[in-house]
Amino acid sequence: MHLTRTDDHGTQVDALPGRVGLAAVLDDLDRRLRRTVAPCRTPHRAWTWETLDQRDPVWWPQGISVGAEPAQVLVSWYSTEGGSRVSVLDLRSRRYRHVELVRPTADGYEPLRVHAGGLAWRGTTLYVAATRAGLWVCDTGDVVRTANGYVLPVRHRLAPSEPFRFSFVGLDGEALVFGEYDNATATKRLGRGLPDGPIAVHEAGVRRAQGVAHVDGRWYVTASNGTRRLGTVWSGPEGGLREHRNAVPVGPEDLAYDPASDRLWTVTEHPGRRWVVSVRRRRFG
C-alpha cells in the first residue's frame, strides 16, 4: 500500500489572516488539568479534564500524541454534531486549550468532519486519522487566532492506494504506524511505513483495537472492552501479540509512544471516565 497526497489546500491556508502558530496557544491556555488516579491494574500517571469536558456528551476524546517536549501533549476529539478539535496540553502548568480543526473553503473554512481517532505529531507536522479517507495533514504553525479562540486548518490529505480504515495512527521514528478498528472480528490490520514510501500491512488479530505503537520490533496495541470493563494492552512481535488484561482504564483509545521517557500514553473516552494516562512501556515487555 502507498499513501498519495491529494486535496491540497496549501494556497488557501497561506492566505488565511491571523496565523499565530502553536506557540501562541501554549501561551494562552484557558482550562485546568487535574492530577488524579485512574482505575486500572498498571502503575501509571494520570490527568483529567475540567468538569464540563469530563462529562460532555457531545465531544469525545480519541487521539493522542506527545511532542518533542515531554510536557506537551495533543489530544483529538470528535463531535457527535459534526466537527473535530485538538486539545493542547501543558502538563507542567496543568493547563490546556481546545483548537478547532477546520478545512479551508473558497471563502474561509468549515469544520473538519472526521472521527479523529488518532494523532501523530512530529515537529510541526500533525497527522489526523480520518477513517476510510486516510490521513489529514496539518502544520501546527498554521494555527489561526479568531475572535472565538483558535483554529487549525488542514493542508492536504494522504489517501491510501487500497481500502483501509485509518482508525488510529502513531509514530515509530520517521515511520507512521496505524490500524483498523473492528468490533466483530479479530482480523483487522496494522500498517507501518514512511508517509512517502511503501506501507507494510499485516493482520493484527486484535478485536476492538484502538491504538498502536511500534518500538524496537515490538507492537503495542490498546483494545477496549465495552463501557464497564477495563481496557487491554496487547504486546509482542508481529504475529505473536500477548494480552495484558485490565492494563488501562475503561474506554482506552489511541496509543502514543514517548521515546524520551520510554512511556506509552493513552486517552479514554466515556463521559465521567475520561483520563490521560501514561505507563511504562517495559511493563508490557
TORTI-872272 format. One line per field, with one value per atom (N, C-alpha, C, O): residue number from 1; residue in one letter; x, y, z. Coordinates in steps of 0.05 Angstrom, whole numbers. Atoms other than C-alpha are relative to their C-alpha. Last residue first. Layout:
// residues N
num	[NUM/...] $
residuo	[A/...] $
east	[X/...] $
north	[Y/...] $
up	[Z/...] $
***
This chain:
// residues 285
num	[285/285/285/285/284/284/284/284/283/283/283/283/282/282/282/282/281/281/281/281/280/280/280/280/279/279/279/279/278/278/278/278/277/277/277/277/276/276/276/276/275/275/275/275/274/274/274/274/273/273/273/273/272/272/272/272/271/271/271/271/270/270/270/270/269/269/269/269/268/268/268/268/267/267/267/267/266/266/266/266/265/265/265/265/264/264/264/264/263/263/263/263/262/262/262/262/261/261/261/261/260/260/260/260/259/259/259/259/258/258/258/258/257/257/257/257/256/256/256/256/255/255/255/255/254/254/254/254/253/253/253/253/252/252/252/252/251/251/251/251/250/250/250/250/249/249/249/249/248/248/248/248/247/247/247/247/246/246/246/246/245/245/245/245/244/244/244/244/243/243/243/243/242/242/242/242/241/241/241/241/240/240/240/240/239/239/239/239/238/238/238/238/237/237/237/237/236/236/236/236/235/235/235/235/234/234/234/234/233/233/233/233/232/232/232/232/231/231/231/231/230/230/230/230/229/229/229/229/228/228/228/228/227/227/227/227/226/226/226/226/225/225/225/225/224/224/224/224/223/223/223/223/222/222/222/222/221/221/221/221/220/220/220/220/219/219/219/219/218/218/218/218/217/217/217/217/216/216/216/216/215/215/215/215/214/214/214/214/213/213/213/213/212/212/212/212/211/211/211/211/210/210/210/210/209/209/209/209/208/208/208/208/207/207/207/207/206/206/206/206/205/205/205/205/204/204/204/204/203/203/203/203/202/202/202/202/201/201/201/201/200/200/200/200/199/199/199/199/198/198/198/198/197/197/197/197/196/196/196/196/195/195/195/195/194/194/194/194/193/193/193/193/192/192/192/192/191/191/191/191/190/190/190/190/189/189/189/189/188/188/188/188/187/187/187/187/186/186/186/186/185/185/185/185/184/184/184/184/183/183/183/183/182/182/182/182/181/181/181/181/180/180/180/180/179/179/179/179/178/178/178/178/177/177/177/177/176/176/176/176/175/175/175/175/174/174/174/174/173/173/173/173/172/172/172/172/171/171/171/171/170/170/170/170/169/169/169/169/168/168/168/168/167/167/167/167/166/166/166/166/165/165/165/165/164/164/164/164/163/163/163/163/162/162/162/162/161/161/161/161/160/160/160/160/159/159/159/159/158/158/158/158/157/157/157/157/156/156/156/156/155/155/155/155/154/154/154/154/153/153/153/153/152/152/152/152/151/151/151/151/150/150/150/150/149/149/149/149/148/148/148/148/147/147/147/147/146/146/146/146/145/145/145/145/144/144/144/144/143/143/143/143/142/142/142/142/141/141/141/141/140/140/140/140/139/139/139/139/138/138/138/138/137/137/137/137/136/136/136/136/135/135/135/135/134/134/134/134/133/133/133/133/132/132/132/132/131/131/131/131/130/130/130/130/129/129/129/129/128/128/128/128/127/127/127/127/126/126/126/126/125/125/125/125/124/124/124/124/123/123/123/123/122/122/122/122/121/121/121/121/120/120/120/120/119/119/119/119/118/118/118/118/117/117/117/117/116/116/116/116/115/115/115/115/114/114/114/114/113/113/113/113/112/112/112/112/111/111/111/111/110/110/110/110/109/109/109/109/108/108/108/108/107/107/107/107/106/106/106/106/105/105/105/105/104/104/104/104/103/103/103/103/102/102/102/102/101/101/101/101/100/100/100/100/99/99/99/99/98/98/98/98/97/97/97/97/96/96/96/96/95/95/95/95/94/94/94/94/93/93/93/93/92/92/92/92/91/91/91/91/90/90/90/90/89/89/89/89/88/88/88/88/87/87/87/87/86/86/86/86/85/85/85/85/84/84/84/84/83/83/83/83/82/82/82/82/81/81/81/81/80/80/80/80/79/79/79/79/78/78/78/78/77/77/77/77/76/76/76/76/75/75/75/75/74/74/74/74/73/73/73/73/72/72/72/72/71/71/71/71/70/70/70/70/69/69/69/69/68/68/68/68/67/67/67/67/66/66/66/66/65/65/65/65/64/64/64/64/63/63/63/63/62/62/62/62/61/61/61/61/60/60/60/60/59/59/59/59/58/58/58/58/57/57/57/57/56/56/56/56/55/55/55/55/54/54/54/54/53/53/53/53/52/52/52/52/51/51/51/51/50/50/50/50/49/49/49/49/48/48/48/48/47/47/47/47/46/46/46/46/45/45/45/45/44/44/44/44/43/43/43/43/42/42/42/42/41/41/41/41/40/40/40/40/39/39/39/39/38/38/38/38/37/37/37/37/36/36/36/36/35/35/35/35/34/34/34/34/33/33/33/33/32/32/32/32/31/31/31/31/30/30/30/30/29/29/29/29/28/28/28/28/27/27/27/27/26/26/26/26/25/25/25/25/24/24/24/24/23/23/23/23/22/22/22/22/21/21/21/21/20/20/20/20/19/19/19/19/18/18/18/18/17/17/17/17/16/16/16/16/15/15/15/15/14/14/14/14/13/13/13/13/12/12/12/12/11/11/11/11/10/10/10/10/9/9/9/9/8/8/8/8/7/7/7/7/6/6/6/6/5/5/5/5/4/4/4/4/3/3/3/3/2/2/2/2/1/1/1/1] $
residuo	[G/G/G/G/F/F/F/F/R/R/R/R/R/R/R/R/R/R/R/R/R/R/R/R/V/V/V/V/S/S/S/S/V/V/V/V/V/V/V/V/W/W/W/W/R/R/R/R/R/R/R/R/G/G/G/G/P/P/P/P/H/H/H/H/E/E/E/E/T/T/T/T/V/V/V/V/T/T/T/T/W/W/W/W/L/L/L/L/R/R/R/R/D/D/D/D/S/S/S/S/A/A/A/A/P/P/P/P/D/D/D/D/Y/Y/Y/Y/A/A/A/A/L/L/L/L/D/D/D/D/E/E/E/E/P/P/P/P/G/G/G/G/V/V/V/V/P/P/P/P/V/V/V/V/A/A/A/A/N/N/N/N/R/R/R/R/H/H/H/H/E/E/E/E/R/R/R/R/L/L/L/L/G/G/G/G/G/G/G/G/E/E/E/E/P/P/P/P/G/G/G/G/S/S/S/S/W/W/W/W/V/V/V/V/T/T/T/T/G/G/G/G/L/L/L/L/R/R/R/R/R/R/R/R/T/T/T/T/G/G/G/G/N/N/N/N/S/S/S/S/A/A/A/A/T/T/T/T/V/V/V/V/Y/Y/Y/Y/W/W/W/W/R/R/R/R/G/G/G/G/D/D/D/D/V/V/V/V/H/H/H/H/A/A/A/A/V/V/V/V/G/G/G/G/Q/Q/Q/Q/A/A/A/A/R/R/R/R/R/R/R/R/V/V/V/V/G/G/G/G/A/A/A/A/E/E/E/E/H/H/H/H/V/V/V/V/A/A/A/A/I/I/I/I/P/P/P/P/G/G/G/G/D/D/D/D/P/P/P/P/L/L/L/L/G/G/G/G/R/R/R/R/G/G/G/G/L/L/L/L/R/R/R/R/K/K/K/K/T/T/T/T/A/A/A/A/T/T/T/T/A/A/A/A/N/N/N/N/D/D/D/D/Y/Y/Y/Y/E/E/E/E/G/G/G/G/F/F/F/F/V/V/V/V/L/L/L/L/A/A/A/A/E/E/E/E/G/G/G/G/D/D/D/D/L/L/L/L/G/G/G/G/V/V/V/V/F/F/F/F/S/S/S/S/F/F/F/F/R/R/R/R/F/F/F/F/P/P/P/P/E/E/E/E/S/S/S/S/P/P/P/P/A/A/A/A/L/L/L/L/R/R/R/R/H/H/H/H/R/R/R/R/V/V/V/V/P/P/P/P/L/L/L/L/V/V/V/V/Y/Y/Y/Y/G/G/G/G/N/N/N/N/A/A/A/A/T/T/T/T/R/R/R/R/V/V/V/V/V/V/V/V/D/D/D/D/G/G/G/G/T/T/T/T/D/D/D/D/C/C/C/C/V/V/V/V/W/W/W/W/L/L/L/L/G/G/G/G/A/A/A/A/R/R/R/R/T/T/T/T/A/A/A/A/A/A/A/A/V/V/V/V/Y/Y/Y/Y/L/L/L/L/T/T/T/T/T/T/T/T/G/G/G/G/R/R/R/R/W/W/W/W/A/A/A/A/L/L/L/L/G/G/G/G/G/G/G/G/A/A/A/A/H/H/H/H/V/V/V/V/R/R/R/R/L/L/L/L/P/P/P/P/E/E/E/E/Y/Y/Y/Y/G/G/G/G/D/D/D/D/A/A/A/A/T/T/T/T/P/P/P/P/R/R/R/R/V/V/V/V/L/L/L/L/E/E/E/E/V/V/V/V/H/H/H/H/R/R/R/R/Y/Y/Y/Y/R/R/R/R/R/R/R/R/S/S/S/S/R/R/R/R/L/L/L/L/D/D/D/D/L/L/L/L/V/V/V/V/S/S/S/S/V/V/V/V/R/R/R/R/S/S/S/S/G/G/G/G/G/G/G/G/E/E/E/E/T/T/T/T/S/S/S/S/Y/Y/Y/Y/W/W/W/W/S/S/S/S/V/V/V/V/L/L/L/L/V/V/V/V/Q/Q/Q/Q/A/A/A/A/P/P/P/P/E/E/E/E/A/A/A/A/G/G/G/G/V/V/V/V/S/S/S/S/I/I/I/I/G/G/G/G/Q/Q/Q/Q/P/P/P/P/W/W/W/W/W/W/W/W/V/V/V/V/P/P/P/P/D/D/D/D/R/R/R/R/Q/Q/Q/Q/D/D/D/D/L/L/L/L/T/T/T/T/E/E/E/E/W/W/W/W/T/T/T/T/W/W/W/W/A/A/A/A/R/R/R/R/H/H/H/H/P/P/P/P/T/T/T/T/R/R/R/R/C/C/C/C/P/P/P/P/A/A/A/A/V/V/V/V/T/T/T/T/R/R/R/R/R/R/R/R/L/L/L/L/R/R/R/R/R/R/R/R/D/D/D/D/L/L/L/L/D/D/D/D/D/D/D/D/L/L/L/L/V/V/V/V/A/A/A/A/A/A/A/A/L/L/L/L/G/G/G/G/V/V/V/V/R/R/R/R/G/G/G/G/P/P/P/P/L/L/L/L/A/A/A/A/D/D/D/D/V/V/V/V/Q/Q/Q/Q/T/T/T/T/G/G/G/G/H/H/H/H/D/D/D/D/D/D/D/D/T/T/T/T/R/R/R/R/T/T/T/T/L/L/L/L/H/H/H/H/M/M/M/M] $
east	[-21/156/14/32/12/89/21/14/19/112/-12/-22/-12/171/-18/-11/3/127/10/-2/-27/120/-4/-18/-11/50/28/34/-27/18/10/9/-15/-56/27/29/-24/-100/19/25/-27/-166/20/17/-19/-241/27/28/-22/-290/22/30/-3/-348/23/30/6/-365/1/-9/27/-330/-6/10/20/-268/-27/-40/25/-202/-23/-22/22/-134/-25/-29/26/-69/-20/-14/21/5/-26/-26/23/63/-22/-26/26/129/-21/-18/6/202/-27/-30/5/215/-6/-9/-16/248/-3/16/-26/219/17/35/-19/147/28/33/-25/99/18/22/-24/27/24/22/-25/-36/23/25/-25/-107/24/21/0/-169/28/42/-25/-179/-3/-17/2/-252/26/26/22/-246/1/6/27/-178/-21/-14/7/-113/-29/-44/-24/-79/-5/12/4/-142/24/29/27/-118/1/19/-3/-48/-27/-33/20/-56/6/13/10/4/-18/-13/8/19/-12/-26/-2/56/-7/7/10/42/1/-7/21/86/-8/9/-8/127/-23/-44/-17/96/8/2/-27/44/15/8/-13/-31/28/33/-23/-58/11/16/-22/-128/23/18/-11/-182/24/35/-25/-222/12/5/-24/-293/25/25/-2/-357/26/35/2/-367/4/2/26/-343/1/23/16/-277/-28/-38/22/-229/-17/-17/26/-163/-21/-15/21/-95/-26/-30/27/-40/-19/-21/17/35/-26/-28/25/79/-14/-13/24/151/-24/-21/10/208/-24/-34/-21/246/-11/-5/-26/183/19/12/-20/117/27/37/-27/56/18/11/-23/-18/26/27/-24/-87/24/23/6/-160/25/22/-26/-162/-6/-23/4/-233/26/30/27/-212/-2/10/10/-138/-28/-31/11/-111/-10/-11/-7/-67/-10/4/23/-65/8/29/4/-7/-24/-34/25/7/-1/6/3/75/-25/-28/12/68/-2/-15/18/113/-9/7/-12/142/-20/-44/-4/121/12/23/23/89/3/-17/-4/142/-23/-35/-17/117/3/-10/-24/76/16/20/-18/6/24/21/-18/-39/19/25/-28/-98/14/2/-7/-165/30/45/-17/-174/7/18/-28/-202/19/42/-20/-275/27/31/11/-339/21/16/12/-319/-9/-15/23/-270/-11/4/18/-218/-22/-32/28/-163/-15/-6/15/-91/-29/-39/29/-35/-14/-2/14/40/-29/-37/27/77/-8/-2/22/152/-26/-27/10/205/-24/-37/-22/216/-11/-29/-23/156/24/31/-27/97/19/17/-21/22/26/27/-26/-45/20/13/-20/-115/26/31/13/-179/18/8/-19/-150/-14/-22/14/-195/20/30/-11/-161/-14/-19/18/-184/13/24/19/-125/-17/-10/3/-79/-18/-25/-12/-90/-5/-26/20/-104/13/34/-14/-59/-20/-31/8/-97/18/26/5/-74/-8/-8/-14/-63/-6/-11/-14/-113/13/1/9/-132/17/41/-22/-121/-10/-24/7/-170/26/45/-20/-162/-11/-27/-20/-208/20/31/11/-275/21/14/14/-250/-10/-15/26/-201/-12/-2/15/-127/-25/-24/11/-103/-14/-31/21/-57/-8/9/22/-16/-23/-44/-6/50/-23/-22/8/19/8/-3/-24/23/-7/-23/0/-35/29/46/-26/-42/-2/-12/-3/-107/26/34/-10/-99/0/9/-29/-137/9/-2/-12/-208/30/42/-5/-231/11/20/13/-221/5/29/26/-196/-14/-28/13/-135/-28/-43/26/-102/-14/-19/17/-28/-25/-24/19/7/-18/-31/19/70/-18/-9/24/105/-21/-42/-7/158/-24/-39/-29/127/8/0/-11/56/30/43/-29/15/13/8/-18/-58/28/36/-28/-113/15/7/-6/-188/29/34/-25/-201/8/16/1/-273/25/24/-12/-275/-2/-7/18/-317/13/7/-10/-266/-16/-13/-9/-308/11/-1/22/-311/10/34/-4/-262/-26/-44/-9/-256/6/26/5/-290/7/-3/-5/-265/-3/10/20/-261/7/25/4/-206/-21/-24/-8/-219/-4/-27/17/-221/12/35/-11/-196/-19/-43/18/-218/16/32/-4/-166/-16/-13/10/-183/5/3/19/-140/-8/8/5/-99/-20/-32/20/-69/-3/15/26/-31/-22/-43/18/27/-27/-44/-14/78/-18/-19/2/29/15/9/-26/19/-1/-14/-5/-39/29/47/-29/-64/4/-6/-7/-133/30/44/-23/-148/4/2/-18/-215/24/24/-22/-266/18/17/-23/-331/20/14/-17/-401/23/19/15/-457/16/7/23/-429/-17/-35/26/-364/-22/-22/19/-295/-27/-32/27/-237/-17/-11/22/-162/-27/-29/22/-110/-21/-30/23/-42/-20/-13/15/12/-24/-35/20/67/-13/0/23/104/-22/-43/17/151/-25/-45/0/176/-18/-42/-28/186/6/24/-19/111/29/35/-18/67/20/31/-27/7/17/7/-20/-64/27/34/-28/-128/19/11/-7/-200/30/40/-29/-233/6/-7/-11/-309/30/38/-27/-348/13/10/-3/-424/28/32/11/-439/3/-3/12/-391/-11/5/27/-377/-14/-36/1/-301/-27/-28/-12/-302/-1/-4/16/-352/11/-4/25/-316/-17/-27/20/-247/-27/-31/8/-204/-17/-25/28/-166/-7/8/11/-93/-29/-36/25/-60/-8/-1/6/7/-25/-30/4/11/1/1/-10/23/1/9/-27/-19/9/-6/-18/-82/30/47/-12/-131/21/27/4/-177/12/1/20/-146/-3/17/-6/-111/-22/-46/19/-112/11/34/-12/-74/-19/-33/-2/-122/15/7/-2/-119/2/11/-18/-142/-2/-24/13/-170/20/44/21/-150/-15/-35/17/-83/-20/-13/28/-58/-18/-41/-1/18/-27/-29/-13/13/3/5/19/-37/12/-1/19/11/-21/-31/-12/66/-19/-20/6/21/11/-1/-15/24/-7/-21/-18/0/16/35/-16/-37/20/36/0/-85/15/11/-11/-104/1/-15/16/-114/13/37/14/-79/-17/-27/-19/-27/-13/-2/-10/-82/19/17/21/-117/9/3/4/-53/-21/-17/-22/-37/-4/2/12/-106/22/16/-20/-83/-13/-23/15/-139/19/18/22/-89/-14/-5/9/-23/-22/-20/-3/-18/-12/-34/16/-5/6/29/-13/21/-20/-44/17/0/18/39] $
north	[15/-129/17/7/18/-100/-14/-24/16/-65/-21/-42/26/-43/-17/-40/20/11/-27/-47/9/49/-22/-42/24/79/-7/1/7/147/-24/-24/20/161/-6/-10/3/219/-16/-8/-5/207/0/-13/-9/209/7/25/18/169/6/-11/6/217/-18/-21/-23/215/-9/-30/-1/156/23/28/-16/169/3/23/15/147/18/42/-18/174/-16/-33/4/134/20/34/-19/145/-8/-16/1/95/18/19/4/111/0/12/28/105/-7/-28/12/174/-30/-43/-14/207/-13/-14/12/155/13/0/-21/178/-12/-23/7/128/24/39/-15/142/-8/-16/5/100/16/17/-1/119/-6/-3/-7/100/-2/-23/-11/68/5/-10/-18/62/11/34/5/33/21/44/-4/44/-7/-14/-28/11/4/-15/-15/-56/30/46/-20/-94/19/30/-8/-152/21/21/-9/-157/12/35/-17/-199/7/-11/12/-226/20/45/-19/-210/-15/-34/12/-262/18/19/28/-250/-13/-36/5/-188/-29/-47/-2/-185/-5/-15/22/-172/4/25/-7/-130/-25/-48/23/-127/8/31/-5/-76/-26/-45/19/-85/12/30/5/-39/-18/-25/-13/-44/-8/-29/16/-69/16/32/8/-28/-13/-12/-23/12/-7/11/-10/-41/23/35/23/-79/10/1/-6/-32/-24/-43/11/-52/6/4/-2/-17/-12/-10/-7/-44/2/-16/-5/-48/10/30/-15/-78/2/-16/10/-99/18/43/25/-91/-11/-32/21/-39/-27/-48/-7/2/-24/-45/20/2/9/31/-10/38/-23/-46/16/26/16/39/-16/50/-18/-42/-29/28/17/40/-15/-47/30/39/-26/-74/15/28/-10/-146/27/30/-13/-159/12/28/20/-209/11/-3/-6/-155/-22/-29/4/-178/3/-6/27/-147/-3/18/4/-85/-30/-47/29/-59/-4/9/6/12/-30/-43/23/32/-5/-1/25/103/-23/-19/-1/176/-26/-26/-12/173/0/0/-29/123/12/-1/-9/55/30/44/-15/13/8/-9/-8/-17/16/28/-21/-57/6/-11/-3/-98/23/42/-26/-125/4/-9/3/-199/26/26/-5/-201/-3/-12/21/-196/9/32/26/-160/-22/-45/10/-94/-29/-43/16/-74/-13/-25/9/-19/-17/-12/1/-13/-9/-28/24/7/4/26/-5/57/-26/-47/26/64/6/27/-1/122/-29/-47/15/119/6/14/-14/171/-13/-1/-14/143/17/34/17/98/12/5/-3/145/-21/-30/-7/137/2/2/-4/130/7/20/-13/107/1/-13/-5/84/14/29/-13/91/8/31/-16/40/12/-3/4/14/19/42/-5/6/-7/-29/22/8/5/20/12/63/-24/-33/26/101/-11/-5/20/176/-27/-27/24/226/-22/-32/26/292/-21/-19/20/364/-27/-30/-8/429/-20/-11/22/421/10/27/10/485/-24/-25/12/495/-12/-32/22/541/-9/6/8/585/-22/-39/19/624/-5/13/20/658/-20/-39/-14/723/-19/-12/-12/682/14/14/-12/664/13/29/-26/618/10/-5/-7/558/29/47/-13/549/7/17/-28/535/16/40/-15/470/30/45/-12/445/17/35/-28/398/9/-8/-10/332/30/45/-28/293/10/0/-18/218/29/35/-1/165/17/15/-21/177/2/16/9/110/21/14/25/131/-7/-9/-7/203/-24/-22/23/196/7/20/5/264/-23/-22/18/274/-7/-12/15/334/-16/-5/16/364/-16/-29/-16/420/-15/-4/-27/374/18/20/-1/304/28/37/-27/294/-2/-12/4/232/27/40/-22/233/-9/-28/1/181/24/38/22/170/-2/-17/-8/239/-21/-15/12/218/6/5/26/268/-11/3/20/329/-28/-43/25/384/-22/-28/21/446/-25/-33/14/498/-21/-29/28/549/-11/4/2/617/-29/-40/-25/639/-1/14/-23/587/27/46/-2/535/25/40/-25/513/-2/-23/5/452/26/37/-11/463/-7/-14/8/431/9/4/13/471/-8/8/-13/485/-15/-39/13/468/18/42/-16/494/-16/-31/9/462/19/36/-16/474/-10/-24/13/432/17/22/-20/481/-11/1/-14/426/20/21/15/381/14/9/-4/431/-12/-2/3/405/7/0/-4/428/0/17/-14/399/1/-19/10/383/16/41/-20/391/-14/-39/13/355/23/45/-16/371/-15/-37/-6/343/18/38/-19/340/9/27/14/278/18/8/-9/317/-17/-22/-4/287/7/1/6/298/1/16/-7/299/-9/-29/20/301/9/33/-7/337/-23/-47/22/331/11/32/-9/378/-24/-41/-11/360/10/17/20/314/10/-4/-8/370/-19/-19/3/334/9/-1/-16/327/-5/-21/-14/270/16/5/1/245/18/38/-12/227/-2/-22/4/210/14/32/22/199/-5/-26/3/244/-25/-45/25/251/-1/1/2/318/-25/-28/-6/316/-4/-16/21/283/4/-14/-9/329/-24/-41/12/298/6/-3/27/307/-13/-37/17/369/-30/-48/-1/405/-18/-31/15/381/0/-21/-15/405/-14/-30/-26/349/16/6/-1/291/29/48/-27/272/-1/-19/-6/205/29/41/-28/174/8/-2/-20/99/28/33/-26/34/21/15/-7/-18/26/45/17/-51/6/-7/21/2/-14/-6/28/56/-20/-23/12/125/-30/-42/28/165/-13/-8/18/241/-29/-33/26/302/-18/-8/8/357/-27/-46/29/395/-6/11/13/468/-31/-42/20/508/-15/-15/-12/574/-20/-12/23/561/9/22/-10/625/-23/-24/-24/619/10/30/8/548/23/19/15/573/-8/-6/-19/627/-15/-4/-13/575/20/23/14/533/14/12/24/582/-11/2/-6/654/-24/-21/24/656/7/26/5/716/-25/-36/-20/720/-10/-27/-5/658/22/20/-25/664/7/29/-22/611/27/47/-3/563/24/39/-12/574/5/25/-28/562/14/37/-17/499/29/47/-26/467/21/41/-19/404/28/40/-22/353/21/27/-10/297/23/29/-27/267/10/9/-21/193/26/27/-24/140/21/27/-26/72/22/18/-24/0/25/25] $
up	[14/551/-21/-35/19/573/-17/-38/-15/637/-18/-9/-7/594/18/23/22/563/9/1/9/629/-21/-17/-13/634/-11/-33/8/619/16/40/-16/623/-12/-37/15/600/18/41/-11/634/-23/-43/20/618/13/30/-3/659/-21/-36/-28/670/6/30/-18/596/30/37/-10/562/19/37/14/520/14/9/-1/550/-7/-4/-10/530/-1/-19/12/520/12/32/-8/531/-14/-37/18/529/12/36/-11/564/-22/-43/4/545/13/26/-27/575/-2/19/-21/515/27/43/-2/466/22/33/-5/480/4/25/-14/450/1/-18/9/433/16/39/-16/437/-12/-36/14/413/20/44/29/452/-11/-8/11/520/-30/-44/23/543/-11/-19/18/613/-23/-19/-9/645/-22/-44/3/624/7/9/-1/639/-1/9/-21/657/3/24/-7/614/22/39/-28/584/9/2/-12/520/29/45/-26/483/13/12/-21/410/24/21/-26/369/23/44/-1/296/27/29/19/293/0/-1/28/356/-18/-10/10/424/-28/-40/8/460/-9/-2/13/472/-8/-16/17/521/-10/5/4/548/-16/-33/26/575/1/22/5/639/-27/-38/-5/634/-6/-25/-28/641/7/30/-17/576/30/46/-7/527/20/25/-8/526/9/29/-19/491/5/-11/8/459/21/45/-20/462/-12/-36/10/417/23/40/-24/428/-10/-25/3/373/27/44/-15/383/-5/-7/11/333/14/5/0/374/-9/2/-12/388/-1/9/8/350/9/1/0/378/-9/-6/6/364/4/-2/3/384/-3/4/-1/388/-4/-12/-2/371/-1/-17/-12/383/5/25/2/367/15/37/-24/359/-5/-23/-17/308/27/47/-28/277/19/39/-17/205/29/38/-9/166/18/29/-15/125/8/-8/-5/101/18/38/-26/72/3/-14/-2/14/29/48/9/16/2/8/29/21/-11/-33/14/90/-30/-44/3/113/-15/-32/22/134/-1/14/-8/182/-24/-42/21/178/11/32/-8/225/-24/-40/7/201/14/23/13/223/1/14/23/236/-14/-36/-9/307/-24/-20/6/286/11/19/4/307/-4/4/-24/339/-3/17/8/285/26/41/-22/290/-12/-34/4/237/25/39/0/243/-2/-2/-2/241/-2/-8/-6/246/3/14/-11/212/6/-9/12/201/14/38/23/217/-12/-29/13/287/-23/-18/-7/300/-14/-36/11/302/9/32/-18/314/-15/-40/13/278/22/42/-18/294/-13/-33/-26/259/20/37/-18/189/26/29/-19/154/20/37/-27/92/19/12/-22/20/27/30/-2/-28/25/42/26/-52/-1/-22/4/13/-28/-40/7/12/-5/-19/10/47/-4/16/-9/54/-12/-36/21/49/13/38/24/88/-23/-46/13/145/-26/-39/26/182/-9/-3/15/257/-26/-26/19/293/-13/-16/19/355/-18/-10/-9/401/-22/-35/-18/387/11/25/-21/356/21/44/8/316/24/46/-22/324/-12/-30/5/268/25/36/-18/278/-3/-5/13/215/18/9/4/250/-12/-13/-25/274/-1/15/-10/202/24/22/-8/187/5/10/-9/150/5/-12/5/141/13/34/-21/140/-10/-32/-3/101/23/46/17/77/2/-14/27/104/-19/-41/7/176/-29/-37/12/180/-11/-31/12/226/-9/6/-13/238/-14/-39/16/222/16/40/-16/253/-19/-37/16/224/18/37/4/263/-16/-21/8/291/-1/19/3/292/-9/-31/-1/318/-1/17/1/302/-4/-24/7/322/-1/13/-8/324/-9/-28/-18/321/8/27/-14/291/20/42/-27/274/16/41/-1/217/28/47/-10/200/-3/-22/11/193/12/36/-18/209/-15/-35/-12/153/19/17/-9/127/12/19/-28/93/8/-2/-14/28/30/46/18/-22/15/8/22/33/-16/-10/15/81/-22/-34/28/125/-15/-15/21/201/-28/-31/26/265/-22/-20/20/326/-25/-35/26/380/-21/-24/24/452/-24/-23/16/509/-24/-35/28/565/-14/-1/14/634/-29/-39/-2/683/-11/2/-11/684/6/20/-22/675/13/38/-25/637/23/46/-13/581/27/45/-29/539/7/-7/-5/471/30/44/-25/458/3/-1/-14/385/25/25/-12/352/12/14/-16/308/11/1/-6/272/17/28/23/267/8/23/16/319/-25/-39/10/352/-18/-32/-10/359/-13/-37/21/352/13/36/-7/399/-25/-44/18/390/10/26/-1/445/-19/-19/16/439/2/0/10/493/-16/-9/19/515/-14/-25/-14/579/-19/-10/-13/542/14/16/-28/496/15/10/-6/429/29/42/14/429/7/24/-18/453/-17/-37/9/412/18/29/-18/430/-13/-27/6/392/19/34/17/413/-4/4/5/464/-16/-13/-10/455/-6/-29/9/447/14/38/29/450/-10/-31/16/517/-30/-45/25/556/-16/-23/2/625/-26/-31/-10/632/-6/-10/20/587/9/-8/24/632/-22/-36/-2/695/-26/-33/-14/675/-1/-20/12/648/20/41/10/679/-6/1/-2/690/-10/-25/13/702/6/26/-6/718/-15/-37/21/720/11/35/-12/757/-22/-45/6/718/14/14/-16/745/-4/7/16/723/17/39/-7/753/-20/-42/17/741/7/16/3/795/-17/-11/-12/792/-2/-10/-5/771/15/33/-28/748/2/-12/-4/683/30/45/-19/680/0/0/-16/623/17/11/-16/589/17/30/-8/556/21/40/-5/524/8/-1/-17/519/9/23/-25/493/19/43/-16/441/27/48/-10/416/17/38/-23/410/12/37/-25/365/25/46/-7/308/27/43/-22/300/10/25/-8/234/21/18/-28/235/8/30/-18/162/29/36/-24/118/17/23/2/51/24/26/0/65/-1/8/-27/83/2/21/-16/16/29/41/9/-23/17/25/-8/17/-7/10/-7/9/7/20/-9/-28/5/-14/-13/-32/12/36/15/-50/16/38/-8/-30/-18/-42/21/-43/9/20/-6/10/-21/-27/0/-13/8/6/0/0/0/11] $
***
